[in-house]
Amino acid sequence: MTGSSRAAGAAARRCAAALVALAVLAVLCAAPGCGRSAEDQEADALLHAIDALRDAPSEPRAAREALLAALERQPASTPPAASARDTCVRAYRSLLDATAAEARVRALLAAPAGSAGPGALSDLADLAAAEVKLKESAEVMPRCAEALSELRRAARRGM
């Protein structure tokens, strides 16, 4: 191999390496979030967390609790993001608390006669608390939807 062919081979390898680096850069920039503001990325993460919670099945309850805890931990540095997170956390916390209380009462009612024990009155009081929580959730859930709509609009405008 002559010196010029070695130089041409080295140049071809450098060119190929540059093309690979350019392709990697193009893929990375095409990935979600590239070139987007931190607020936009935060809004996307928050919307995803709320959608995951909303779309999760009712049971097992522990899974929904974990999703709610993840939503509570989501950063929210803009007013629309904070409003969406806080309003939806309140709505879903009330809903999950109500369903837990209802489950305790259902278990009490399904227990054999005489096996209720001293906690029965407390569990029956839970039924009244569940009703209050369900009403609260029903009142707050539309505000959660409104806050989500506002967050989506703000994200489209570039926050």
Buried (B, 14 or more C-beta within 10 A) or exposed (E): EEEEEEEEEEEEEEEEEEEEEEEEEEEEEEEEEEEBEEBBBBBBBBBEBBEEBBEBEEEEBEEBBEBBEBBBEBEBEBEBBBBBBBBBBBBBBBBBBBBBBBBBBEEBEEEEEEEBEEEBEEBBEBBEBBEEBBEBBEEBBEBBBEBBEBBBEBBEEEB
